Amino acid sequence: MTNNSKTSVTAFAEQLRSGATAVGYWVVCDNPVATERIAMLDYDYVCIDAQHGLIEYRGLLAGITAIDAAGTAALVRVQLNDPFWIGQALDAGACGVIVPMVDTAAEAAAAVAACRFPPVGRRSNGALRAGLRIGPSLAEANVQVACVVMIETADGLRHVDEIVSVPGVDALYIGPSDLRLALGGASPTDPAVDAEFEEALRVVRKAAAAAGKAVGIHCPNGAVAARRLAEGFNYVSIANDLMHMEQAAKSHLAQATIE
C-alpha cells in the first residue's frame, strides 16, 4: 500500500507500471453496498471477479460504481480474453482488467489491443460511463487503463518471457490455484507440488523483473500476502468477500456455541 492511502482511479495504472507496492481485495458477490464498505478501507484497489464470481453485468456496473464512490481503483477480472468482455468492463468504468488464461505472446497482444483505442489498439469507442473516470481524450484513456495478463497454465509459464515482453502488457498476475493444477497438483492447494510451484513463482518473478514489469499474485489471507510482497511481488490481492463472510460467521458460531 502507498502511504496508507488509496490510489486514485487515474493513478492506478501509473502506480502499477512503476512497480510500487499495492495491496488489493477481491470481490465475488453481487452486493454493491458491501463492496462499497470494503472499498472505503485502505486497499489500493478492489477487483471484481467476472470470471468465477457471482456477478452479471448489472452487478458489475453497480460494483464499479460503488468502488468509484469510495475513491478507490476498480479492476475487473474479465470472463476470458475477448474484446467484448474486456471492452464491456472498461466501458463500465474499470481502470484496468485482469485477463485470464493467457498462454502466448499473441494472446497477450490481443488482450492489449482490446484495452486500447485506435490507432494503437482495437477497442471500440462508446464508453458512456468510463469517460466520467478516465480521459477525456482517447490517448489519455489508453494510458490510464491497465492491461494485466494472468500466468496460470503450463503454456503460459513456458512462454512467460515472451508474454511479459509484449508492449502494452502492464503487469503479470499469477492465478495460484490453476497454476498448481497445471503443475500436476491433485487440487488447487495440493502440497505435493509445493516445490514446483515455488520454482514457477521464481521463474515468473525473474521474467517480470527482466522486462521491467510488475508481477502480482492472489493470496488466501493477509499473512500470505505479506510473505509474497517480501519475496518480491509488487502487488497482491487478498482472498474474497464470500470466503471472509463464511469465515467470520463460522468463527462467531464457534464462540457462541455452548457445549
BAFI-3210 file (N, C-alpha, C; in Angstrom, 3 decimals, decimal comma, padded with zeros to 6 digits):
// residues 259
n [1|2|3|4|5|6|7|8|9|10|11|12|13|14|15|16|17|18|19|20|21|22|23|24|25|26|27|28|29|30|31|32|33|34|35|36|37|38|39|40|41|42|43|44|45|46|47|48|49|50|51|52|53|54|55|56|57|58|59|60|61|62|63|64|65|66|67|68|69|70|71|72|73|74|75|76|77|78|79|80|81|82|83|84|85|86|87|88|89|90|91|92|93|94|95|96|97|98|99|100|101|102|103|104|105|106|107|108|109|110|111|112|113|114|115|116|117|118|119|120|121|122|123|124|125|126|127|128|129|130|131|132|133|134|135|136|137|138|139|140|141|142|143|144|145|146|147|148|149|150|151|152|153|154|155|156|157|158|159|160|161|162|163|164|165|166|167|168|169|170|171|172|173|174|175|176|177|178|179|180|181|182|183|184|185|186|187|188|189|190|191|192|193|194|195|196|197|198|199|200|201|202|203|204|205|206|207|208|209|210|211|212|213|214|215|216|217|218|219|220|221|222|223|224|225|226|227|228|229|230|231|232|233|234|235|236|237|238|239|240|241|242|243|244|245|246|247|248|249|250|251|252|253|254|255|256|257|258|259]
n.u [000,844|000,436|001,720|-000,343|-002,734|-005,456|-005,301|-005,763|-008,265|-007,341|-004,631|-003,847|-002,924|-000,511|000,824|000,995|002,636|004,954|005,959|005,476|004,492|001,397|-001,717|-004,535|-008,088|-010,455|-013,494|-016,385|-019,080|-022,362|-023,020|-023,299|-023,373|-021,910|-019,519|-018,851|-018,317|-016,050|-014,349|-014,033|-012,063|-008,452|-007,390|-005,478|-006,674|-009,740|-010,819|-013,210|-014,534|-015,369|-015,089|-015,077|-016,702|-019,926|-021,481|-023,232|-023,680|-025,140|-024,645|-021,881|-021,527|-022,797|-021,130|-018,629|-019,349|-019,847|-017,285|-015,940|-017,279|-016,160|-013,692|-011,645|-009,482|-010,905|-010,749|-011,304|-011,557|-011,852|-014,180|-013,019|-010,315|-011,267|-012,399|-015,006|-015,768|-013,641|-013,837|-016,420|-016,099|-014,252|-015,693|-017,662|-016,345|-014,072|-010,675|-008,793|-008,071|-007,913|-006,749|-007,617|-006,000|-003,865|-001,786|000,186|002,410|001,040|-001,608|-001,450|-000,898|-003,314|-005,005|-003,988|-004,560|-007,326|-007,715|-006,965|-007,677|-007,917|-005,191|-003,561|-004,708|-007,660|-009,983|-013,415|-015,008|-017,135|-017,641|-019,724|-019,909|-017,281|-015,946|-016,426|-014,523|-012,011|-009,740|-010,159|-009,561|-009,006|-006,394|-005,419|-007,035|-006,075|-003,585|-004,297|-005,525|-005,073|-003,556|-003,531|-002,188|-002,820|-000,788|-001,132|-001,190|000,347|001,369|001,378|003,292|005,510|005,887|006,376|008,412|008,216|005,564|005,499|007,059|005,594|004,616|002,665|001,528|000,974|001,399|001,966|-000,063|-000,459|-002,382|-002,788|-004,200|-005,015|-002,467|-001,129|-002,608|-001,913|000,698|000,551|-000,759|-003,090|-005,165|-006,246|-004,742|-002,812|-000,180|001,792|002,981|004,401|007,164|007,631|005,761|006,674|009,085|008,114|006,910|009,209|010,378|008,523|008,622|011,287|011,215|009,434|010,840|013,090|011,918|011,066|008,531|005,588|004,590|002,040|000,081|-002,493|-003,740|-004,516|-004,881|-004,001|-001,519|-000,147|-000,071|001,658|004,006|004,430|004,845|007,237|008,859|009,208|007,101|005,123|002,494|-000,488|-003,478|-006,093|-007,789|-011,351|-014,636|-016,787|-015,544|-014,455|-016,756|-017,955|-015,961|-015,971|-018,603|-018,549|-016,603|-017,834|-020,049|-018,794|-017,742|-020,076|-021,374|-022,350|-021,081]
n.v [-001,184|002,293|004,755|004,324|005,185|005,493|004,587|006,725|006,588|007,269|007,129|004,560|002,747|003,939|003,668|000,886|000,337|001,513|-000,214|000,007|-000,953|-002,565|-003,307|-005,254|-006,087|-008,768|-009,297|-011,271|-011,407|-010,248|-007,573|-004,501|-002,638|-003,837|-004,076|-001,389|-000,682|-002,224|-001,028|001,420|001,087|000,928|-000,292|-000,530|-001,130|-002,582|-005,595|-006,851|-009,980|-011,217|-013,548|-015,991|-015,140|-014,297|-012,628|-010,649|-008,394|-006,060|-006,165|-005,948|-003,343|-001,880|-002,564|-001,486|001,211|001,570|001,166|003,265|005,376|005,279|006,206|004,550|002,469|000,536|-002,707|-005,304|-008,760|-010,247|-012,314|-013,892|-013,839|-011,736|-009,298|-008,282|-008,776|-007,542|-004,889|-004,261|-004,298|-002,203|-000,078|000,113|001,403|000,409|000,680|-000,950|-004,230|-007,690|-010,341|-013,618|-016,898|-016,615|-017,722|-017,339|-015,059|-013,905|-014,064|-012,391|-009,975|-009,637|-009,150|-006,704|-005,097|-005,072|-003,454|-000,897|002,103|002,791|004,530|002,550|000,261|-001,870|-001,276|-000,592|002,538|003,908|004,483|005,043|005,417|005,223|007,505|009,299|008,804|008,378|009,658|012,930|012,449|009,944|009,078|009,678|007,974|005,519|005,460|005,495|003,136|-000,096|-003,049|-006,249|-009,445|-012,909|-015,487|-018,764|-021,264|-024,220|-023,658|-020,858|-020,418|-021,547|-019,776|-017,350|-015,385|-014,288|-013,399|-011,394|-009,519|-008,301|-005,308|-002,952|-004,723|-004,387|-005,619|-008,772|-011,416|-013,885|-016,781|-018,765|-021,166|-022,442|-022,619|-024,389|-026,721|-026,992|-027,693|-030,257|-030,750|-032,334|-030,953|-027,510|-026,674|-028,512|-029,823|-031,426|-030,453|-028,277|-027,525|-027,384|-025,424|-023,131|-022,755|-022,143|-019,674|-018,203|-018,213|-016,701|-014,242|-013,545|-013,279|-011,123|-009,110|-008,868|-007,782|-005,408|-005,173|-005,194|-007,688|-009,710|-011,560|-013,810|-014,171|-016,127|-014,918|-012,156|-012,626|-014,387|-012,711|-010,686|-012,161|-012,819|-010,292|-009,659|-011,467|-010,372|-009,817|-007,351|-006,540|-007,613|-009,554|-010,058|-012,853|-013,210|-011,680|-013,459|-015,715|-014,580|-013,747|-016,199|-017,310|-015,508|-015,811|-018,493|-018,424|-016,800|-018,379|-020,574|-019,373|-018,726|-021,051|-023,283|-025,967]
n.w [000,000|-000,626|001,275|003,113|001,983|-000,335|-003,799|-006,498|-009,097|-011,719|-011,328|-010,877|-012,909|-013,558|-011,112|-010,999|-013,210|-012,325|-010,507|-007,833|-004,510|-003,968|-002,454|-002,764|-002,838|-003,276|-004,919|-005,127|-004,848|-005,672|-004,371|-003,945|-001,813|000,258|-001,142|-001,466|001,199|001,685|-000,173|001,016|002,813|003,273|000,978|-002,031|-004,414|-005,609|-006,853|-009,025|-009,645|-012,563|-013,876|-012,283|-010,299|-008,760|-010,431|-012,725|-015,598|-014,688|-011,953|-012,017|-013,040|-010,972|-008,866|-009,650|-009,681|-006,951|-005,901|-007,124|-005,849|-003,380|-003,914|-004,761|-006,760|-009,321|-010,494|-012,922|-013,208|-016,156|-018,072|-020,109|-022,502|-024,542|-026,867|-026,465|-023,725|-022,381|-023,339|-022,394|-019,584|-019,268|-020,388|-018,488|-016,519|-015,250|-014,225|-015,128|-016,431|-015,583|-017,279|-017,915|-018,310|-020,262|-022,718|-024,657|-026,426|-028,528|-027,685|-025,479|-026,775|-028,090|-025,929|-025,051|-027,302|-027,177|-025,032|-025,744|-027,528|-031,105|-032,723|-031,672|-030,731|-030,717|-029,404|-029,121|-029,563|-027,338|-024,761|-022,464|-019,681|-018,738|-019,489|-017,466|-015,609|-016,723|-019,233|-020,775|-023,489|-026,035|-026,202|-023,647|-022,172|-023,050|-021,801|-019,142|-018,555|-017,285|-018,425|-017,519|-017,512|-016,972|-015,630|-015,529|-016,510|-017,976|-020,522|-020,450|-018,452|-019,707|-021,784|-020,614|-020,685|-023,255|-023,203|-021,172|-022,338|-024,285|-025,782|-024,022|-022,259|-018,974|-016,540|-014,894|-013,547|-011,208|-011,094|-008,559|-007,958|-010,419|-011,527|-009,822|-010,386|-013,064|-012,791|-011,980|-009,627|-007,417|-006,423|-005,968|-003,821|-003,342|-001,514|-002,498|-004,759|-003,967|-004,137|-006,924|-007,524|-006,098|-007,434|-009,955|-009,393|-008,861|-011,401|-012,873|-011,506|-012,055|-014,852|-015,112|-013,773|-015,436|-017,673|-016,721|-015,638|-013,537|-011,142|-009,827|-007,361|-006,320|-003,015|-000,089|002,374|004,592|005,821|004,119|001,924|002,839|003,006|000,324|-000,803|000,470|-000,780|-003,239|-004,951|-006,577|-006,205|-004,511|-004,185|-001,899|-000,789|-000,770|-000,661|-000,127|000,987|003,320|004,657|005,246|006,885|009,048|010,002|010,762|012,769|014,730|015,345|016,490|018,776|020,106|020,621|023,083|024,653]
ca.u [000,000|001,238|001,482|-001,607|-003,830|-005,968|-004,791|-006,844|-008,636|-006,492|-003,223|-003,528|-002,093|000,837|001,416|001,305|003,795|006,138|006,437|005,211|003,726|-000,046|-002,483|-005,907|-009,075|-011,163|-014,939|-017,069|-020,519|-023,112|-023,509|-022,623|-023,242|-020,761|-018,340|-018,510|-017,701|-014,689|-013,574|-013,764|-010,852|-007,240|-006,831|-005,110|-007,640|-010,684|-011,054|-014,441|-014,254|-016,438|-014,837|-015,577|-017,594|-021,375|-021,820|-023,513|-023,298|-025,717|-023,896|-020,547|-021,646|-023,083|-019,941|-017,633|-019,859|-019,633|-015,847|-015,650|-017,813|-015,219|-012,441|-010,642|-009,334|-011,685|-010,302|-012,206|-011,057|-012,865|-014,570|-011,994|-009,554|-012,137|-012,640|-016,312|-015,745|-012,680|-014,430|-017,552|-015,588|-013,654|-016,770|-018,381|-015,569|-012,889|-009,419|-007,908|-008,612|-007,039|-007,189|-007,217|-005,611|-003,050|-000,802|001,219|002,604|-000,038|-002,803|-001,203|-001,044|-004,749|-005,565|-003,562|-005,310|-008,706|-007,719|-006,537|-008,370|-007,072|-004,566|-002,674|-005,448|-008,912|-011,126|-014,487|-015,274|-018,526|-017,553|-020,690|-019,622|-015,850|-015,499|-016,539|-013,410|-010,729|-009,770|-011,259|-009,158|-008,754|-004,975|-005,310|-007,679|-005,152|-002,526|-004,854|-006,088|-004,049|-003,773|-002,827|-002,457|-002,591|000,041|-001,765|-001,214|001,667|001,822|001,688|004,573|006,547|006,085|006,264|009,358|007,644|004,316|005,748|007,768|004,665|004,334|001,309|001,248|001,445|001,781|001,550|-000,794|-000,451|-003,515|-002,116|-004,970|-004,854|-001,060|-000,835|-003,190|-001,112|001,967|000,299|-001,406|-004,370|-006,143|-005,646|-003,866|-002,044|001,186|002,749|003,676|004,909|008,489|007,458|005,006|007,548|010,040|007,375|006,797|010,517|010,556|007,674|009,198|012,514|010,834|008,849|011,914|013,928|011,164|010,693|007,082|005,123|004,011|001,204|-000,400|-003,646|-003,344|-005,678|-005,022|-003,030|-000,206|000,484|000,178|002,869|005,148|004,672|005,460|008,623|009,590|009,474|005,919|004,818|001,133|-001,176|-004,913|-006,387|-008,970|-012,554|-015,673|-017,575|-014,723|-014,332|-018,059|-018,118|-015,019|-016,428|-019,808|-018,138|-015,904|-018,797|-020,839|-017,972|-017,644|-021,390|-021,889|-022,033|-021,102]
ca.v [000,000|003,502|005,758|004,032|005,938|004,848|005,001|007,293|005,804|007,559|006,929|003,168|002,155|004,500|003,024|-000,486|000,346|001,951|-001,286|000,306|-001,964|-002,337|-004,377|-005,172|-007,013|-009,492|-009,344|-012,247|-011,328|-009,120|-006,840|-003,217|-001,954|-004,445|-003,720|-000,002|-000,660|-002,737|-000,023|002,547|000,775|001,469|-001,086|000,262|-001,420|-003,674|-006,279|-007,618|-011,184|-011,548|-014,876|-017,007|-014,523|-014,490|-011,268|-010,362|-007,033|-005,037|-006,215|-005,423|-001,886|-001,356|-002,749|-000,481|002,497|001,601|001,326|004,647|006,282|005,258|006,806|003,502|001,955|-000,672|-003,611|-006,411|-009,937|-010,497|-013,708|-014,514|-012,915|-011,446|-007,857|-007,899|-008,744|-006,521|-003,589|-004,033|-003,956|-000,867|000,882|000,272|002,290|-000,198|001,327|-001,978|-005,581|-008,845|-011,239|-014,973|-017,964|-016,132|-018,779|-016,979|-013,634|-013,462|-013,862|-011,188|-008,838|-009,473|-008,513|-005,301|-004,415|-004,891|-002,422|000,407|002,654|003,037|003,587|001,585|-000,945|-002,048|-001,094|000,187|003,809|004,059|004,351|006,001|005,715|005,304|008,882|010,036|008,455|008,431|010,519|012,719|012,040|008,510|008,844|009,663|006,745|004,418|005,478|005,345|001,796|-001,120|-004,365|-007,247|-010,781|-013,949|-016,662|-019,785|-022,520|-024,721|-022,898|-019,508|-020,466|-021,843|-018,616|-016,140|-014,346|-013,630|-012,736|-010,180|-008,556|-007,699|-003,898|-002,693|-005,547|-003,579|-006,444|-010,167|-011,795|-015,336|-017,486|-019,898|-022,415|-023,074|-022,919|-025,644|-027,800|-027,124|-028,323|-031,637|-030,863|-033,031|-029,954|-026,167|-026,431|-029,742|-029,550|-032,294|-029,707|-027,027|-027,170|-026,969|-024,178|-022,032|-022,533|-021,443|-018,278|-017,573|-018,026|-015,588|-013,001|-013,245|-012,792|-009,789|-008,178|-008,650|-006,941|-004,159|-005,175|-005,604|-009,028|-009,865|-012,900|-013,906|-014,718|-016,512|-014,087|-011,083|-013,131|-014,871|-011,525|-010,036|-013,001|-012,693|-008,977|-009,743|-012,270|-009,574|-009,472|-005,924|-006,314|-008,828|-009,472|-010,883|-013,681|-012,649|-011,328|-014,626|-016,513|-013,912|-013,783|-017,548|-017,481|-014,716|-016,435|-019,738|-018,074|-016,317|-019,533|-021,369|-018,636|-018,638|-022,388|-023,816|-027,428]
ca.w [000,000|-000,753|002,316|003,791|001,372|-001,530|-005,089|-007,296|-010,275|-012,864|-010,991|-010,586|-013,963|-013,397|-009,941|-011,365|-014,106|-011,582|-009,648|-006,427|-003,793|-003,889|-001,819|-003,213|-002,304|-004,339|-004,692|-005,966|-004,580|-006,231|-003,206|-004,066|-000,517|000,920|-001,929|-001,136|002,525|001,511|-000,900|001,900|003,574|002,651|-000,113|-003,205|-005,462|-005,389|-008,118|-009,161|-010,413|-013,505|-014,425|-011,366|-009,328|-008,897|-010,833|-014,123|-015,970|-013,807|-010,706|-012,300|-013,132|-009,635|-008,042|-010,039|-009,199|-005,505|-005,665|-007,508|-004,826|-002,264|-004,351|-004,902|-008,115|-009,587|-011,545|-013,221|-013,914|-017,176|-018,270|-020,927|-023,337|-025,674|-026,926|-025,930|-022,259|-021,956|-023,616|-021,512|-018,251|-019,324|-020,627|-017,222|-015,671|-014,644|-014,619|-015,632|-016,484|-015,405|-018,350|-017,530|-019,235|-021,378|-022,946|-025,631|-026,686|-029,425|-026,866|-024,686|-027,681|-028,340|-024,740|-025,094|-028,361|-026,722|-023,985|-026,275|-028,690|-032,278|-033,660|-031,020|-030,392|-031,449|-028,516|-029,728|-028,887|-026,937|-023,307|-021,923|-018,280|-018,475|-019,677|-016,211|-014,746|-017,417|-020,415|-021,723|-024,825|-026,165|-025,897|-022,195|-021,715|-023,314|-020,793|-017,798|-018,398|-017,058|-019,006|-016,714|-018,036|-015,975|-015,871|-014,694|-017,255|-018,346|-021,686|-020,011|-017,744|-020,692|-022,661|-019,790|-021,121|-024,432|-022,810|-020,396|-023,191|-025,252|-025,480|-023,564|-021,079|-017,849|-015,402|-014,838|-012,335|-011,080|-010,515|-007,914|-007,994|-011,724|-011,762|-009,116|-011,170|-014,275|-012,405|-011,606|-008,332|-007,394|-006,009|-006,026|-002,662|-003,148|-001,074|-003,175|-005,808|-003,378|-004,661|-008,317|-007,520|-005,679|-008,521|-011,008|-008,967|-009,054|-012,842|-013,297|-010,952|-012,801|-016,182|-014,959|-013,417|-016,615|-018,611|-016,054|-015,443|-012,215|-011,054|-008,642|-007,086|-005,430|-001,722|000,706|003,566|004,696|006,197|002,891|001,105|003,345|002,629|-001,115|-001,036|000,930|-001,759|-004,419|-005,730|-006,491|-005,711|-004,061|-003,910|-000,739|-000,591|-001,376|000,305|000,253|001,887|004,613|005,309|005,796|007,987|010,192|010,542|011,411|013,993|015,720|015,758|017,410|020,044|020,762|020,898|024,411|024,608]
c.u [000,884|000,843|000,137|-002,775|-004,236|-005,307|-005,935|-007,065|-007,645|-005,022|-002,859|-002,615|-000,657|001,546|001,842|002,559|005,077|006,733|006,220|004,357|002,249|-000,712|-003,944|-006,789|-009,908|-012,633|-015,564|-018,582|-021,144|-023,795|-022,811|-022,433|-022,043|-019,465|-017,891|-017,825|-016,258|-013,804|-013,267|-012,543|-009,631|-006,596|-006,518|-006,058|-008,597|-010,968|-012,349|-014,182|-015,453|-016,240|-015,459|-016,538|-019,058|-022,031|-022,075|-023,317|-023,862|-024,986|-022,489|-020,557|-021,893|-021,869|-018,858|-018,060|-019,629|-018,159|-015,423|-016,104|-016,883|-013,868|-011,312|-010,608|-010,098|-011,071|-011,378|-011,392|-012,156|-013,083|-013,545|-011,346|-010,312|-012,437|-013,972|-016,256|-014,785|-013,264|-015,593|-017,091|-015,003|-014,713|-017,569|-017,611|-014,384|-011,637|-008,387|-008,605|-007,508|-007,578|-006,697|-006,682|-004,866|-001,868|000,376|001,342|001,496|-001,325|-002,647|-001,385|-002,518|-005,421|-005,221|-004,389|-006,744|-008,829|-007,472|-007,366|-007,402|-006,371|-003,688|-003,369|-006,721|-010,121|-012,165|-014,785|-016,769|-018,646|-018,455|-020,382|-018,134|-015,321|-015,621|-015,303|-012,058|-010,866|-009,528|-010,834|-008,892|-007,304|-004,755|-005,910|-006,765|-004,082|-003,057|-005,488|-004,959|-004,469|-002,888|-003,189|-002,040|-001,679|-000,482|-001,878|000,207|002,226|002,184|003,028|005,719|006,885|006,131|007,215|008,816|006,388|004,590|006,456|006,862|004,406|002,874|000,842|001,846|001,939|001,344|000,800|-000,890|-001,738|-002,999|-002,883|-004,778|-003,398|-000,645|-001,401|-002,374|000,217|001,784|-000,358|-002,752|-005,507|-005,474|-004,724|-002,953|-000,597|002,231|003,528|004,227|006,230|008,392|006,743|005,897|008,600|009,356|007,202|008,108|010,754|009,743|008,211|010,446|012,190|010,280|009,926|012,783|013,252|010,777|009,205|006,734|004,559|003,249|000,721|-001,607|-003,233|-004,576|-005,911|-003,908|-001,629|000,550|000,805|001,463|004,113|005,458|005,282|006,926|009,489|009,889|008,287|005,595|003,430|000,472|-002,658|-005,227|-007,767|-010,159|-013,626|-016,488|-016,818|-014,662|-015,657|-018,276|-017,208|-015,472|-017,655|-019,469|-017,459|-016,869|-019,690|-020,072|-017,860|-018,943|-021,916|-021,422|-022,161|-021,575]
c.v [001,241|004,527|005,582|004,838|005,260|005,405|005,538|006,460|006,024|007,289|005,459|002,546|002,654|003,853|001,600|-000,532|000,742|000,850|-001,042|-000,794|-001,588|-003,567|-004,203|-006,207|-007,555|-009,616|-010,342|-012,168|-010,089|-008,383|-005,484|-002,484|-002,512|-004,086|-002,298|000,082|-001,173|-001,689|001,208|002,312|001,249|000,548|-000,177|000,036|-002,498|-004,281|-007,076|-008,793|-011,550|-012,926|-015,964|-016,441|-014,716|-013,202|-011,198|-008,868|-005,961|-005,002|-005,667|-003,900|-001,269|-001,478|-001,732|000,897|002,641|001,812|002,748|005,633|006,359|005,853|005,819|003,016|000,641|-001,442|-004,662|-007,556|-010,354|-011,995|-014,499|-013,444|-012,654|-009,949|-007,429|-007,756|-007,680|-005,127|-003,274|-003,618|-002,548|000,201|001,128|001,120|001,676|000,522|000,307|-003,315|-006,585|-009,915|-012,655|-015,807|-017,446|-017,084|-018,368|-015,465|-013,097|-013,213|-012,630|-009,940|-008,581|-008,797|-007,030|-004,532|-004,143|-003,799|-001,019|000,812|002,785|004,388|002,527|000,282|-001,032|-001,984|-000,194|001,430|003,952|003,965|005,373|006,364|005,931|006,725|009,741|009,862|008,582|009,316|011,979|012,279|010,534|008,177|008,789|008,387|005,549|004,318|005,126|003,983|000,780|-002,441|-005,373|-008,627|-011,835|-015,050|-017,752|-021,137|-022,959|-023,951|-021,471|-019,438|-020,683|-020,613|-017,294|-015,036|-013,576|-012,844|-011,402|-009,110|-007,882|-006,240|-003,707|-003,609|-004,814|-004,420|-007,880|-010,408|-013,308|-015,818|-018,760|-021,211|-023,139|-023,433|-024,203|-026,844|-028,058|-027,819|-029,752|-031,831|-031,564|-032,112|-028,588|-025,843|-027,621|-029,444|-030,390|-031,569|-028,377|-026,592|-026,665|-025,625|-022,994|-021,719|-021,797|-019,968|-017,535|-017,281|-016,828|-014,267|-012,584|-012,675|-011,379|-008,758|-007,854|-007,727|-005,604|-004,039|-005,646|-007,025|-009,145|-011,292|-012,836|-014,628|-015,052|-015,642|-013,048|-011,553|-013,649|-013,695|-010,820|-010,828|-012,859|-011,337|-008,995|-010,534|-011,499|-009,324|-007,996|-005,652|-007,656|-008,538|-010,463|-011,524|-013,222|-012,461|-012,530|-015,510|-015,890|-013,871|-015,144|-017,762|-016,731|-015,353|-017,714|-019,460|-017,629|-017,454|-020,379|-020,684|-018,666|-020,010|-022,872|-025,318|-027,995]
c.w [000,000|000,300|003,017|003,246|000,081|-002,783|-005,927|-008,548|-011,408|-012,590|-010,872|-011,632|-013,851|-012,209|-010,279|-012,230|-013,386|-010,721|-008,179|-005,805|-003,733|-003,277|-002,201|-002,563|-003,457|-003,980|-005,657|-005,819|-005,214|-005,076|-003,176|-002,741|000,241|000,195|-001,624|000,218|002,477|000,848|-000,058|002,780|002,781|001,616|-001,293|-004,376|-004,959|-006,751|-008,055|-010,099|-011,289|-014,119|-013,545|-010,322|-009,678|-009,376|-012,332|-014,374|-015,044|-012,463|-010,872|-012,323|-011,761|-008,731|-008,356|-009,557|-007,704|-005,161|-006,004|-006,425|-003,626|-002,643|-004,535|-006,345|-008,262|-010,750|-011,783|-013,805|-014,881|-017,380|-019,066|-021,797|-024,628|-025,696|-026,337|-024,411|-021,741|-022,162|-022,700|-020,115|-018,232|-019,552|-019,350|-016,225|-014,976|-015,121|-015,078|-015,631|-016,211|-016,338|-018,054|-018,690|-020,473|-021,550|-023,811|-025,759|-027,585|-028,641|-025,982|-025,540|-027,991|-027,149|-024,711|-026,114|-027,937|-025,674|-024,525|-027,486|-029,866|-032,149|-032,997|-030,661|-031,200|-030,521|-029,186|-028,895|-028,601|-025,436|-022,628|-020,480|-018,027|-018,619|-018,436|-015,346|-015,416|-018,643|-020,056|-023,117|-024,853|-025,854|-024,393|-021,620|-021,920|-022,241|-019,416|-017,540|-018,277|-017,686|-018,264|-017,262|-017,015|-016,501|-014,947|-015,394|-017,565|-019,538|-021,307|-019,302|-018,725|-021,524|-021,896|-020,234|-022,313|-024,066|-022,134|-021,222|-024,221|-024,874|-025,086|-022,461|-019,881|-016,684|-015,631|-013,536|-012,291|-010,430|-009,869|-008,001|-009,319|-011,997|-011,044|-009,884|-012,431|-014,007|-011,919|-010,270|-008,439|-006,979|-006,074|-004,854|-002,382|-002,741|-001,784|-004,264|-005,282|-004,002|-006,089|-008,404|-007,157|-006,741|-009,670|-010,661|-009,177|-010,533|-013,334|-012,768|-011,730|-014,179|-016,111|-014,652|-014,624|-017,622|-018,003|-015,833|-014,030|-012,277|-009,747|-008,492|-006,164|-004,153|-000,883|001,935|003,610|005,034|004,972|001,968|001,536|002,943|001,149|-001,467|-000,639|-000,055|-003,039|-005,325|-005,522|-005,918|-005,402|-003,904|-002,804|-000,840|-001,412|-000,317|000,770|001,243|003,277|005,362|005,969|007,003|009,231|010,826|011,303|012,743|015,087|016,223|016,772|018,765|020,827|021,196|022,273|024,356|025,943]
res [m|t|n|n|s|k|t|s|v|t|a|f|a|e|q|l|r|s|g|a|t|a|v|g|y|w|v|v|c|d|n|p|v|a|t|e|r|i|a|m|l|d|y|d|y|v|c|i|d|a|q|h|g|l|i|e|y|r|g|l|l|a|g|i|t|a|i|d|a|a|g|t|a|a|l|v|r|v|q|l|n|d|p|f|w|i|g|q|a|l|d|a|g|a|c|g|v|i|v|p|m|v|d|t|a|a|e|a|a|a|a|v|a|a|c|r|f|p|p|v|g|r|r|s|n|g|a|l|r|a|g|l|r|i|g|p|s|l|a|e|a|n|v|q|v|a|c|v|v|m|i|e|t|a|d|g|l|r|h|v|d|e|i|v|s|v|p|g|v|d|a|l|y|i|g|p|s|d|l|r|l|a|l|g|g|a|s|p|t|d|p|a|v|d|a|e|f|e|e|a|l|r|v|v|r|k|a|a|a|a|a|g|k|a|v|g|i|h|c|p|n|g|a|v|a|a|r|r|l|a|e|g|f|n|y|v|s|i|a|n|d|l|m|h|m|e|q|a|a|k|s|h|l|a|q|a|t|i|e]
***
